[in-house]
Amino acid sequence: MRNEFTAIIEQEGEWVLAFCPEVPGANGQGKTRDEALTSLREAIALILEDRREDGMRGVPADADRTVVTVE
């Protein structure tokens, strides 16, 4: 599944900062634009995985589960 998110890029002195308004708390930084975007991608992935795990806590083991794809 492919998800697309908005990256806002800002130059702050020697650092390039990136954040994603759709995923609160997702921030990245680097010395270059590419480094900042890579850092942001990693942050988004970690946050979404954490939210998935958190959301699944308490779901009964015998619950009817299926996958929904959003494109």
HUMOKA-V916769 format. One line per field, one symbol per residue. ss: DSSP state (@ for helix, = for strand, . for the rest). phi: phi as a letter, one per 30 degrees, with the letter a starting at -180 (. if undefined). psi: psi as a letter, one per 40 degrees, with the letter a starting at -180 (. if undefined). A space follows every 10 residues. Layout:
BEGIN
ss->???
phi->???
psi->???
END
This chain:
BEGIN
ss->.......=== ==..=====. ......==== ..@@@@@@@@ @@@@@@@@@@ @@@@@@.... .......... .
phi->.ccbbdcccb cbidcccbbc ddbejdbbaa dbeddddddd eddddddddd dddddddide ecddcbcccc c
psi->hhihihhhhi hgbeihiiih deghehiiii eidddddddd dddddddddd dddddehehi deihiihhhh .
END
